[in-house]
Amino acid sequence: MRCTDVFSSLYGRIFKGSRPLALLIVGILLCVIHALSAPFHINLPLVLVTLIAPFALLGIAPLPWQWTGDDASKATFPRGLLQALIVGGIWMGLIVLYLYFWGPSIAHDQPHAAQRAGRLGLGGFAFVATIGFGWVLAEMEDREAQQRATAKLLRESQCRALQSQLAPHVLYNALNSLAGLIQEDQEAAEEVVILLADLYRMLAKQGGATRIPLGEERRLVEAYLVMEQMRLGERLKTRWVWAEGEDQVTVPPLVLQPLVENAIKHGISPTLEGGELIVTYAREGQGHRLQVANTGRAPDRDAPKGVGLGNLEARLALWPDMDGTLAFLRQGDWTLATLRWIPKGVL
């Protein structure tokens, strides 16, 4: 763990879930125990120290075992033990000094020396407990971190597998468009070959990526739409409603293309008069919205999802750091496919 990670780790450890409430309850119980054992020696500083102690113990105790100065999740056992002994010694010293000078007597009828011995024993117990508790907590957090890293790698590998499944599907549909043009318009077919090469280059570039700028996704879709425009001619009308300066927003690859392909394949292409396609991107508070609207044939609700949409929905469930939803709505003559996402932890 690096120095820059210390405060975020400490904050997350103390304020995770219901821990603040649990630690406060522990502090209150300790105050009650003090009050019962020495009812005439309770004072405001003692109450404050007792309430803060559980927070300090939970936050600080694991740090000596985790501090490495590099990207390692925890220190080696000898180094961690040495660091824990130093921190534990400081911790014990503070407790002993407080109890020695300001703390209540352990028992009022004990000699002064016996009271001091009792306080030293309490400080020694705190010393051992701090080191042991810190080691246990550091081990638990290390295992949790490894499990999270493993789960993240698994999700990313599944997403990449789904992306690699989708990329040939995109090229397959592009080749179908090319095949339809060869007999009808050879010049247009030559242009489609060039666009197909660009499309393949973009798909290859995105192949190993888990995030790409939204502008790259748009350029891929624009190349795909040019090929479809050559095939459908005036039957396809397209329009972009795109907020300026938003091309650097990062998204997983191939989130827009399946929506556009679905709109053309199932809505516009089957109708003789064709239709209009509107692609919209906008921010919604701290979230994002991509929407593909098309006229033409209404979607068949009972029809099975194609490769593109099924693939996209499967990848939505695997996004590790974003919550995404995909919804379809028929509104008058328009079919709306809306993808919304928001970074996890924002809500």
Secondary structure, 3 states (H helix, E strand, C coil): CCHHHHHHHHHHHHHCCCHHHHHHHHHHHHHHHHHHHCCCCCCHHHHHHHHHHHHHHHHHCCHHHHCCCCCCCCCCHHHHHHHHHHHHHHHHHHHHHHHHHCCCCCCCCCCHHHHHHHHHHHHHHHHHHHHHHHHHHHHHHHHHHHHHHHHHHHHHHHHHHHHHHHHHHHHHHHHHHHHHHHCCCHHHHHHHHHHHHHHHHHHHHHCCCCCEEHHHHHHHHHHHHHHHHHHHHHHEEEEEEECCCCCCCEECCCCCHHHHHHHHHHHHCCCCCCEEEEEEEEEECCEEEEEEEECCCCCCCCCCCCHHHHHHHHHHCCCCCEEEEEEEEEECCEEEEEEEEEECCCC
